[in-house]
Amino acid sequence: MNHAKGAPERSISRVGLTALIALVSIAAVGMYMGPSSSAATSGTGSASASPVGPEQVAGFRSDAWYLPDTELLGFVEISEGPFLMGGDVTTDPQALDHERWSAASAQGMVNVPTFYIGRSEVTVAQFRAFVEATGFAADVRVFQAPPEYPVRPISWTDALAYSRWLQSEMEASPNTPPVLRELFSEGWRVTLPSEAEWEKAARGADGRLYPWGNEPRADRANFGETGTMPVASFDCSECPYPVFDMSGNVWEWTRSPYEPYPYDASDDRESLEADALWVIRGGSYQDSARELRAASRAAAGPGVRRPFIGFRVAISRF
Protein backbone atom coordinates (compact mmCIF):
# COMPACT_ATOMS: atom_id res chain seq x y z
CA MET A 1 0.00 0.00 0.00
CA ASN A 2 1.32 3.44 -0.90
CA HIS A 3 1.10 5.74 2.09
CA ALA A 4 2.78 8.75 0.53
CA LYS A 5 0.62 11.77 -0.23
CA GLY A 6 -0.08 11.97 -3.96
CA ALA A 7 -1.75 14.46 -6.25
CA PRO A 8 -5.48 14.81 -5.53
CA GLU A 9 -7.98 13.77 -8.13
CA ARG A 10 -9.56 16.93 -9.53
CA SER A 11 -13.26 17.55 -9.08
CA ILE A 12 -15.59 19.79 -11.06
CA SER A 13 -17.29 21.10 -7.91
CA ARG A 14 -15.53 23.21 -5.28
CA VAL A 15 -18.67 24.06 -3.30
CA GLY A 16 -17.95 23.98 0.42
CA LEU A 17 -19.66 21.69 2.89
CA THR A 18 -21.32 24.56 4.72
CA ALA A 19 -23.41 25.52 1.68
CA LEU A 20 -24.68 21.99 1.10
CA ILE A 21 -24.69 19.93 4.23
CA ALA A 22 -24.35 22.10 7.35
CA LEU A 23 -26.29 20.32 10.05
CA VAL A 24 -27.89 22.81 12.40
CA SER A 25 -31.18 20.96 12.52
CA ILE A 26 -32.76 18.03 10.79
CA ALA A 27 -34.88 20.41 8.72
CA ALA A 28 -31.83 22.30 7.52
CA VAL A 29 -30.21 19.12 6.28
CA GLY A 30 -33.24 18.21 4.21
CA MET A 31 -33.10 21.63 2.58
CA TYR A 32 -29.39 21.67 1.90
CA MET A 33 -29.05 18.08 0.74
CA GLY A 34 -32.01 18.20 -1.62
CA PRO A 35 -34.77 15.65 -2.24
CA SER A 36 -34.41 12.07 -1.14
CA SER A 37 -34.60 10.31 -4.47
CA SER A 38 -33.13 6.99 -5.51
CA ALA A 39 -32.14 8.55 -8.81
CA ALA A 40 -28.98 10.57 -9.23
CA THR A 41 -29.20 14.32 -9.60
CA SER A 42 -30.32 15.63 -12.98
CA GLY A 43 -27.96 14.98 -15.85
CA THR A 44 -25.77 12.40 -14.15
CA GLY A 45 -27.40 9.25 -15.54
CA SER A 46 -26.82 5.71 -14.34
CA ALA A 47 -24.78 2.72 -15.38
CA SER A 48 -25.70 -0.95 -15.22
CA ALA A 49 -22.23 -2.01 -16.33
CA SER A 50 -18.81 -0.49 -15.75
CA PRO A 51 -15.70 -0.04 -17.87
CA VAL A 52 -13.38 -3.02 -17.81
CA GLY A 53 -10.78 -2.35 -15.14
CA PRO A 54 -7.30 -3.73 -14.46
CA GLU A 55 -7.01 -7.33 -13.33
CA GLN A 56 -4.64 -6.32 -10.56
CA VAL A 57 -4.67 -3.40 -8.15
CA ALA A 58 -1.61 -3.12 -5.92
CA GLY A 59 -2.42 -4.01 -2.31
CA PHE A 60 -5.80 -5.53 -3.15
CA ARG A 61 -6.91 -9.06 -4.03
CA SER A 62 -8.47 -9.55 -7.46
CA ASP A 63 -9.67 -13.01 -6.34
CA ALA A 64 -11.51 -11.55 -3.34
CA TRP A 65 -13.65 -8.69 -4.65
CA TYR A 66 -10.62 -6.33 -4.67
CA LEU A 67 -10.63 -6.19 -0.88
CA PRO A 68 -7.31 -5.31 0.81
CA ASP A 69 -4.65 -8.00 0.79
CA THR A 70 -4.53 -8.56 4.55
CA GLU A 71 -5.29 -11.54 6.78
CA LEU A 72 -8.92 -10.44 7.26
CA LEU A 73 -9.34 -8.82 3.83
CA GLY A 74 -9.01 -5.35 5.29
CA PHE A 75 -11.36 -5.77 8.25
CA VAL A 76 -9.95 -4.52 11.58
CA GLU A 77 -11.26 -5.74 14.93
CA ILE A 78 -12.42 -3.05 17.37
CA SER A 79 -12.76 -4.71 20.76
CA GLU A 80 -15.70 -4.18 23.09
CA GLY A 81 -15.40 -1.27 25.46
CA PRO A 82 -16.58 2.22 26.36
CA PHE A 83 -15.63 5.50 24.73
CA LEU A 84 -16.57 9.14 25.14
CA MET A 85 -19.03 10.21 22.40
CA GLY A 86 -20.03 13.71 21.37
CA GLY A 87 -18.48 17.17 21.41
CA ASP A 88 -17.65 19.32 24.44
CA VAL A 89 -17.11 23.01 23.73
CA THR A 90 -14.95 23.37 26.86
CA THR A 91 -12.32 21.06 25.37
CA ASP A 92 -13.23 21.55 21.70
CA PRO A 93 -14.08 25.17 20.83
CA GLN A 94 -15.33 24.06 17.40
CA ALA A 95 -17.98 21.71 18.81
CA LEU A 96 -21.53 22.39 17.63
CA ASP A 97 -24.82 22.26 19.51
CA HIS A 98 -26.03 19.06 17.81
CA GLU A 99 -22.86 17.27 18.97
CA ARG A 100 -23.78 17.91 22.62
CA TRP A 101 -24.97 14.81 24.50
CA SER A 102 -27.69 16.36 26.65
CA ALA A 103 -28.62 19.47 28.55
CA ALA A 104 -26.82 18.10 31.58
CA SER A 105 -23.72 16.64 29.91
CA ALA A 106 -21.65 17.62 26.89
CA GLN A 107 -20.50 14.05 26.20
CA GLY A 108 -21.71 10.57 27.03
CA MET A 109 -19.97 7.27 27.74
CA VAL A 110 -21.08 4.57 25.29
CA ASN A 111 -20.13 0.90 25.50
CA VAL A 112 -19.73 -0.52 22.01
CA PRO A 113 -19.69 -4.31 21.50
CA THR A 114 -16.88 -5.82 19.44
CA PHE A 115 -17.15 -5.16 15.71
CA TYR A 116 -14.93 -5.11 12.64
CA ILE A 117 -14.49 -2.13 10.35
CA GLY A 118 -12.94 -1.73 6.92
CA ARG A 119 -9.43 -0.32 7.12
CA SER A 120 -10.21 1.99 4.21
CA GLU A 121 -13.12 3.41 2.28
CA VAL A 122 -14.74 1.24 -0.39
CA THR A 123 -12.85 1.76 -3.64
CA VAL A 124 -13.87 2.16 -7.25
CA ALA A 125 -12.53 -1.34 -7.99
CA GLN A 126 -14.54 -2.91 -5.17
CA PHE A 127 -17.76 -1.21 -6.19
CA ARG A 128 -17.13 -2.05 -9.84
CA ALA A 129 -16.94 -5.76 -8.91
CA PHE A 130 -20.41 -5.42 -7.36
CA VAL A 131 -21.89 -3.63 -10.37
CA GLU A 132 -20.41 -6.11 -12.85
CA ALA A 133 -21.72 -9.06 -10.83
CA THR A 134 -25.24 -7.72 -10.34
CA GLY A 135 -25.99 -5.17 -13.05
CA PHE A 136 -26.73 -2.63 -10.32
CA ALA A 137 -27.73 0.78 -11.74
CA ALA A 138 -24.93 2.93 -10.37
CA ASP A 139 -24.32 6.58 -11.08
CA VAL A 140 -22.01 6.85 -14.11
CA ARG A 141 -19.65 9.09 -12.13
CA VAL A 142 -18.56 6.26 -9.84
CA PHE A 143 -16.22 4.91 -12.52
CA GLN A 144 -14.47 8.16 -13.39
CA ALA A 145 -11.70 7.78 -10.80
CA PRO A 146 -8.84 5.23 -10.79
CA PRO A 147 -9.53 1.85 -9.13
CA GLU A 148 -7.77 2.61 -5.83
CA TYR A 149 -9.72 5.82 -5.15
CA PRO A 150 -12.80 5.96 -2.90
CA VAL A 151 -15.97 5.32 -4.87
CA ARG A 152 -18.27 8.34 -5.17
CA PRO A 153 -20.93 9.67 -5.48
CA ILE A 154 -22.73 7.01 -3.47
CA SER A 155 -26.21 7.10 -1.94
CA TRP A 156 -27.13 5.37 1.30
CA THR A 157 -29.16 2.79 -0.63
CA ASP A 158 -26.19 2.17 -2.95
CA ALA A 159 -23.95 1.54 0.05
CA LEU A 160 -26.43 -0.80 1.73
CA ALA A 161 -26.91 -2.77 -1.51
CA TYR A 162 -23.15 -3.24 -1.85
CA SER A 163 -22.87 -4.36 1.78
CA ARG A 164 -25.57 -7.01 1.37
CA TRP A 165 -24.04 -8.28 -1.86
CA LEU A 166 -20.58 -8.52 -0.27
CA GLN A 167 -21.95 -10.57 2.60
CA SER A 168 -23.65 -13.04 0.24
CA GLU A 169 -20.41 -13.37 -1.73
CA MET A 170 -18.24 -13.86 1.33
CA GLU A 171 -20.58 -16.41 2.87
CA ALA A 172 -20.35 -18.55 -0.28
CA SER A 173 -16.65 -18.17 -1.11
CA PRO A 174 -13.72 -20.39 -0.07
CA ASN A 175 -11.54 -17.25 -0.18
CA THR A 176 -13.22 -15.82 2.91
CA PRO A 177 -10.95 -16.08 5.99
CA PRO A 178 -12.14 -18.69 8.52
CA VAL A 179 -12.53 -16.04 11.24
CA LEU A 180 -15.03 -14.13 9.12
CA ARG A 181 -16.84 -17.28 7.99
CA GLU A 182 -17.40 -18.18 11.64
CA LEU A 183 -18.77 -14.72 12.36
CA PHE A 184 -21.28 -15.05 9.51
CA SER A 185 -22.36 -18.45 10.80
CA GLU A 186 -23.13 -16.79 14.14
CA GLY A 187 -25.33 -14.13 12.58
CA TRP A 188 -22.90 -11.26 12.08
CA ARG A 189 -23.53 -9.06 9.02
CA VAL A 190 -21.59 -6.99 6.55
CA THR A 191 -23.23 -3.59 6.90
CA LEU A 192 -22.50 0.08 7.39
CA PRO A 193 -20.99 1.04 10.74
CA SER A 194 -23.31 2.59 13.29
CA GLU A 195 -22.62 6.17 14.29
CA ALA A 196 -21.13 4.98 17.59
CA GLU A 197 -19.00 2.30 15.93
CA TRP A 198 -17.68 4.84 13.46
CA GLU A 199 -16.79 7.38 16.14
CA LYS A 200 -15.09 4.82 18.37
CA ALA A 201 -12.98 3.57 15.45
CA ALA A 202 -12.03 7.17 14.67
CA ARG A 203 -11.12 8.48 18.13
CA GLY A 204 -10.59 5.50 20.42
CA ALA A 205 -11.26 5.75 24.14
CA ASP A 206 -9.22 8.81 25.14
CA GLY A 207 -11.55 11.53 23.84
CA ARG A 208 -9.17 12.94 21.22
CA LEU A 209 -10.61 15.40 18.72
CA TYR A 210 -9.08 13.87 15.56
CA PRO A 211 -7.99 10.29 14.88
CA TRP A 212 -4.34 11.31 15.37
CA GLY A 213 -4.67 13.78 18.27
CA ASN A 214 -6.11 17.17 19.11
CA GLU A 215 -4.85 19.35 16.27
CA PRO A 216 -5.59 19.23 12.52
CA ARG A 217 -2.72 17.91 10.40
CA ALA A 218 -2.37 18.16 6.64
CA ASP A 219 -0.01 15.16 6.69
CA ARG A 220 -2.71 12.92 8.15
CA ALA A 221 -5.82 13.63 6.05
CA ASN A 222 -6.99 14.90 2.68
CA PHE A 223 -8.91 18.13 3.34
CA GLY A 224 -9.07 21.65 1.96
CA GLU A 225 -8.35 20.22 -1.49
CA THR A 226 -10.14 19.93 -4.83
CA GLY A 227 -10.42 16.16 -5.15
CA THR A 228 -10.04 12.75 -3.56
CA MET A 229 -6.86 10.71 -3.20
CA PRO A 230 -6.16 6.95 -3.21
CA VAL A 231 -7.45 5.28 -0.06
CA ALA A 232 -4.87 4.86 2.72
CA SER A 233 -2.64 7.61 1.31
CA PHE A 234 -1.66 8.74 4.81
CA ASP A 235 0.13 6.83 7.52
CA CYS A 236 -1.34 7.38 10.97
CA SER A 237 0.81 5.72 13.59
CA GLU A 238 -0.89 7.83 16.25
CA CYS A 239 -4.39 6.61 15.37
CA PRO A 240 -6.03 4.30 17.95
CA TYR A 241 -6.64 1.57 15.34
CA PRO A 242 -5.02 0.70 11.98
CA VAL A 243 -7.76 2.29 9.89
CA PHE A 244 -7.24 5.04 7.33
CA ASP A 245 -9.08 8.15 6.14
CA MET A 246 -11.48 8.35 9.04
CA SER A 247 -11.07 12.08 8.55
CA GLY A 248 -11.23 13.61 5.08
CA ASN A 249 -11.28 12.22 1.54
CA VAL A 250 -15.05 11.50 1.51
CA TRP A 251 -17.88 11.69 4.01
CA GLU A 252 -18.97 8.17 5.01
CA TRP A 253 -22.49 6.81 5.43
CA THR A 254 -23.49 5.07 8.66
CA ARG A 255 -26.50 2.88 9.41
CA SER A 256 -27.71 5.33 12.06
CA PRO A 257 -30.75 7.51 11.34
CA TYR A 258 -30.20 11.09 12.42
CA GLU A 259 -31.58 11.62 15.91
CA PRO A 260 -30.67 14.19 18.56
CA TYR A 261 -28.34 12.84 21.23
CA PRO A 262 -28.21 10.91 23.54
CA TYR A 263 -27.34 8.11 21.12
CA ASP A 264 -29.63 5.04 21.18
CA ALA A 265 -28.21 1.87 19.60
CA SER A 266 -31.69 0.42 19.09
CA ASP A 267 -32.28 2.98 16.32
CA ASP A 268 -29.51 1.34 14.27
CA ARG A 269 -31.12 -2.11 14.43
CA GLU A 270 -34.76 -1.20 13.96
CA SER A 271 -34.77 1.58 11.38
CA LEU A 272 -32.92 0.29 8.30
CA GLU A 273 -36.09 0.28 6.22
CA ALA A 274 -37.24 3.70 7.44
CA ASP A 275 -37.41 6.77 5.22
CA ALA A 276 -34.97 8.70 7.39
CA LEU A 277 -32.06 11.06 7.15
CA TRP A 278 -28.92 8.98 7.66
CA VAL A 279 -25.84 10.13 9.52
CA ILE A 280 -22.62 10.73 7.60
CA ARG A 281 -19.25 11.12 9.28
CA GLY A 282 -15.66 12.15 8.69
CA GLY A 283 -15.65 15.20 6.44
CA SER A 284 -14.30 15.27 2.90
CA TYR A 285 -11.51 16.48 0.66
CA GLN A 286 -13.14 19.91 0.25
CA ASP A 287 -13.88 20.62 3.91
CA SER A 288 -12.15 22.54 6.66
CA ALA A 289 -10.58 20.99 9.73
CA ARG A 290 -13.78 21.61 11.70
CA GLU A 291 -15.71 18.97 9.73
CA LEU A 292 -12.86 16.45 10.16
CA ARG A 293 -13.26 16.23 13.94
CA ALA A 294 -14.28 12.78 15.20
CA ALA A 295 -17.44 14.23 16.81
CA SER A 296 -18.60 16.06 13.67
CA ARG A 297 -21.90 14.71 12.34
CA ALA A 298 -24.15 15.54 9.41
CA ALA A 299 -26.97 13.73 7.60
CA ALA A 300 -28.61 13.28 4.21
CA GLY A 301 -31.56 11.51 2.60
CA PRO A 302 -31.08 7.89 1.45
CA GLY A 303 -31.16 8.70 -2.27
CA VAL A 304 -28.77 11.65 -2.20
CA ARG A 305 -25.65 11.23 -4.33
CA ARG A 306 -22.95 13.88 -3.93
CA PRO A 307 -19.32 13.89 -5.12
CA PHE A 308 -18.06 14.23 -1.54
CA ILE A 309 -19.96 11.20 -0.12
CA GLY A 310 -18.67 7.60 -0.12
CA PHE A 311 -18.63 4.85 2.51
CA ARG A 312 -16.80 2.05 4.27
CA VAL A 313 -18.25 -1.22 5.52
CA ALA A 314 -18.25 -2.98 8.87
CA ILE A 315 -19.07 -6.43 10.21
CA SER A 316 -21.39 -6.20 13.21
CA ARG A 317 -23.51 -8.50 15.30
CA PHE A 318 -27.17 -7.46 15.35
C-alpha atoms as one frame of an Amber mdcrd trajectory, in Angstrom:
protein
   0.000   0.000   0.000   1.322   3.437  -0.905   1.099   5.735   2.092   2.779
   8.750   0.525   0.622  11.766  -0.235  -0.080  11.971  -3.959  -1.754  14.460
  -6.245  -5.483  14.814  -5.526  -7.984  13.766  -8.132  -9.560  16.930  -9.531
 -13.257  17.548  -9.079 -15.589  19.795 -11.061 -17.290  21.095  -7.909 -15.533
  23.212  -5.279 -18.674  24.058  -3.304 -17.950  23.975   0.420 -19.663  21.688
   2.891 -21.317  24.560   4.719 -23.408  25.519   1.683 -24.676  21.992   1.100
 -24.695  19.932   4.232 -24.355  22.098   7.345 -26.295  20.317  10.054 -27.887
  22.813  12.398 -31.176  20.961  12.522 -32.756  18.033  10.786 -34.884  20.410
   8.715 -31.832  22.297   7.517 -30.211  19.119   6.284 -33.239  18.207   4.210
 -33.101  21.632   2.575 -29.387  21.673   1.895 -29.052  18.076   0.738 -32.015
  18.198  -1.619 -34.771  15.652  -2.241 -34.409  12.069  -1.136 -34.598  10.314
  -4.473 -33.131   6.993  -5.508 -32.138   8.554  -8.812 -28.980  10.575  -9.228
 -29.199  14.321  -9.605 -30.321  15.630 -12.977 -27.961  14.979 -15.849 -25.775
  12.400 -14.152 -27.400   9.250 -15.537 -26.823   5.713 -14.343 -24.779   2.716
 -15.379 -25.704  -0.951 -15.218 -22.230  -2.012 -16.330 -18.806  -0.488 -15.750
 -15.701  -0.041 -17.868 -13.376  -3.020 -17.810 -10.776  -2.351 -15.142  -7.298
  -3.727 -14.455  -7.011  -7.329 -13.334  -4.638  -6.324 -10.556  -4.673  -3.396
  -8.148  -1.615  -3.123  -5.922  -2.416  -4.008  -2.315  -5.802  -5.532  -3.149
  -6.914  -9.064  -4.034  -8.472  -9.549  -7.462  -9.672 -13.010  -6.342 -11.508
 -11.553  -3.345 -13.654  -8.686  -4.651 -10.625  -6.334  -4.670 -10.630  -6.187
  -0.884  -7.309  -5.308   0.815  -4.654  -7.997   0.792  -4.528  -8.561   4.548
  -5.293 -11.535   6.781  -8.917 -10.437   7.261  -9.341  -8.816   3.834  -9.009
  -5.348   5.293 -11.356  -5.770   8.252  -9.950  -4.521  11.578 -11.261  -5.741
  14.932 -12.423  -3.050  17.367 -12.757  -4.708  20.764 -15.698  -4.180  23.092
 -15.401  -1.271  25.456 -16.582   2.225  26.361 -15.626   5.497  24.732 -16.573
   9.143  25.138 -19.028  10.207  22.404 -20.028  13.713  21.368 -18.480  17.175
  21.410 -17.645  19.318  24.437 -17.111  23.012  23.725 -14.950  23.370  26.860
 -12.318  21.057  25.367 -13.232  21.545  21.703 -14.085  25.172  20.834 -15.330
  24.062  17.396 -17.980  21.712  18.811 -21.535  22.392  17.631 -24.815  22.255
  19.510 -26.025  19.064  17.810 -22.862  17.265  18.973 -23.780  17.905  22.624
 -24.968  14.809  24.496 -27.688  16.359  26.649 -28.615  19.474  28.546 -26.822
  18.098  31.580 -23.719  16.644  29.912 -21.645  17.618  26.890 -20.504  14.049
  26.198 -21.713  10.566  27.030 -19.972   7.275  27.744 -21.082   4.566  25.291
 -20.129   0.895  25.505 -19.732  -0.521  22.012 -19.686  -4.307  21.500 -16.879
  -5.822  19.438 -17.149  -5.158  15.714 -14.927  -5.114  12.639 -14.494  -2.126
  10.351 -12.940  -1.725   6.919  -9.425  -0.318   7.124 -10.207   1.990   4.210
 -13.120   3.405   2.282 -14.743   1.238  -0.393 -12.849   1.756  -3.640 -13.869
   2.161  -7.249 -12.535  -1.344  -7.994 -14.536  -2.909  -5.170 -17.765  -1.210
  -6.187 -17.135  -2.051  -9.836 -16.943  -5.757  -8.914 -20.413  -5.416  -7.360
 -21.889  -3.632 -10.371 -20.406  -6.114 -12.853 -21.717  -9.061 -10.831 -25.235
  -7.723 -10.335 -25.987  -5.171 -13.051 -26.730  -2.628 -10.324 -27.727   0.780
 -11.743 -24.930   2.925 -10.369 -24.323   6.579 -11.077 -22.014   6.851 -14.110
 -19.650   9.091 -12.134 -18.563   6.259  -9.839 -16.223   4.908 -12.524 -14.472
   8.158 -13.392 -11.698   7.779 -10.801  -8.838   5.230 -10.788  -9.531   1.851
  -9.134  -7.770   2.611  -5.834  -9.723   5.817  -5.152 -12.804   5.963  -2.899
 -15.974   5.318  -4.873 -18.272   8.337  -5.172 -20.933   9.671  -5.483 -22.735
   7.010  -3.472 -26.208   7.095  -1.944 -27.129   5.375   1.297 -29.161   2.795
  -0.633 -26.192   2.167  -2.953 -23.950   1.540   0.051 -26.425  -0.799   1.729
 -26.913  -2.770  -1.509 -23.149  -3.240  -1.854 -22.873  -4.363   1.780 -25.573
  -7.010   1.373 -24.035  -8.280  -1.865 -20.580  -8.523  -0.266 -21.951 -10.567
   2.602 -23.648 -13.039   0.244 -20.410 -13.371  -1.733 -18.238 -13.863   1.328
 -20.583 -16.411   2.867 -20.351 -18.547  -0.275 -16.654 -18.169  -1.108 -13.717
 -20.390  -0.074 -11.536 -17.254  -0.177 -13.221 -15.825   2.910 -10.951 -16.076
   5.989 -12.141 -18.686   8.519 -12.532 -16.040  11.238 -15.034 -14.132   9.117
 -16.842 -17.284   7.988 -17.397 -18.178  11.641 -18.773 -14.720  12.358 -21.277
 -15.055   9.509 -22.363 -18.452  10.800 -23.130 -16.792  14.139 -25.327 -14.134
  12.585 -22.899 -11.259  12.076 -23.526  -9.057   9.021 -21.588  -6.987   6.550
 -23.228  -3.591   6.899 -22.500   0.078   7.389 -20.988   1.037  10.745 -23.305
   2.591  13.286 -22.617   6.171  14.292 -21.134   4.983  17.595 -19.002   2.295
  15.928 -17.683   4.840  13.463 -16.791   7.385  16.140 -15.094   4.823  18.370
 -12.981   3.571  15.448 -12.030   7.173  14.671 -11.119   8.482  18.131 -10.589
   5.498  20.422 -11.260   5.750  24.140  -9.223   8.806  25.144 -11.553  11.531
  23.841  -9.172  12.941  21.225 -10.608  15.397  18.723  -9.084  13.874  15.563
  -7.989  10.293  14.884  -4.337  11.305  15.375  -4.667  13.777  18.269  -6.114
  17.167  19.115  -4.848  19.351  16.269  -5.594  19.232  12.522  -2.716  17.914
  10.400  -2.366  18.156   6.638  -0.010  15.156   6.689  -2.708  12.920   8.151
  -5.819  13.630   6.049  -6.987  14.897   2.676  -8.914  18.128   3.339  -9.072
  21.646   1.962  -8.348  20.224  -1.485 -10.140  19.935  -4.832 -10.418  16.160
  -5.151 -10.038  12.747  -3.562  -6.860  10.707  -3.197  -6.163   6.947  -3.214
  -7.446   5.282  -0.057  -4.872   4.862   2.722  -2.642   7.610   1.310  -1.660
   8.744   4.809   0.125   6.833   7.524  -1.338   7.377  10.974   0.814   5.719
  13.593  -0.894   7.834  16.248  -4.386   6.613  15.370  -6.033   4.304  17.946
  -6.639   1.573  15.340  -5.015   0.705  11.981  -7.755   2.291   9.887  -7.242
   5.037   7.326  -9.075   8.149   6.140 -11.483   8.352   9.045 -11.067  12.084
   8.545 -11.227  13.613   5.081 -11.278  12.218   1.541 -15.048  11.505   1.512
 -17.882  11.690   4.010 -18.972   8.173   5.008 -22.488   6.812   5.425 -23.487
   5.073   8.656 -26.497   2.876   9.407 -27.713   5.334  12.057 -30.745   7.509
  11.339 -30.202  11.085  12.423 -31.581  11.616  15.913 -30.673  14.185  18.565
 -28.343  12.837  21.234 -28.208  10.912  23.541 -27.341   8.110  21.123 -29.628
   5.044  21.181 -28.208   1.873  19.605 -31.688   0.421  19.093 -32.282   2.985
  16.323 -29.515   1.341  14.273 -31.118  -2.111  14.428 -34.756  -1.205  13.965
 -34.775   1.580  11.376 -32.915   0.288   8.297 -36.086   0.284   6.222 -37.239
   3.698   7.443 -37.413   6.772   5.222 -34.973   8.698   7.385 -32.060  11.058
   7.146 -28.922   8.975   7.665 -25.840  10.133   9.521 -22.624  10.729   7.600
 -19.246  11.116   9.279 -15.657  12.149   8.695 -15.650  15.203   6.437 -14.297
  15.267   2.904 -11.514  16.484   0.655 -13.137  19.911   0.246 -13.881  20.620
   3.910 -12.153  22.542   6.656 -10.585  20.986   9.735 -13.782  21.605  11.698
 -15.709  18.971   9.730 -12.862  16.452  10.159 -13.259  16.225  13.937 -14.284
  12.782  15.196 -17.439  14.231  16.809 -18.604  16.060  13.672 -21.895  14.713
  12.337 -24.153  15.537   9.411 -26.974  13.729   7.601 -28.615  13.279   4.210
 -31.555  11.506   2.601 -31.079   7.894   1.446 -31.165   8.700  -2.274 -28.765
  11.645  -2.202 -25.647  11.228  -4.332 -22.954  13.876  -3.931 -19.321  13.889
  -5.120 -18.064  14.229  -1.544 -19.956  11.195  -0.117 -18.668   7.604  -0.119
 -18.631   4.854   2.507 -16.797   2.050   4.270 -18.253  -1.222   5.522 -18.249
  -2.984   8.865 -19.072  -6.433  10.212 -21.390  -6.196  13.208 -23.515  -8.500
  15.296 -27.173  -7.464  15.350
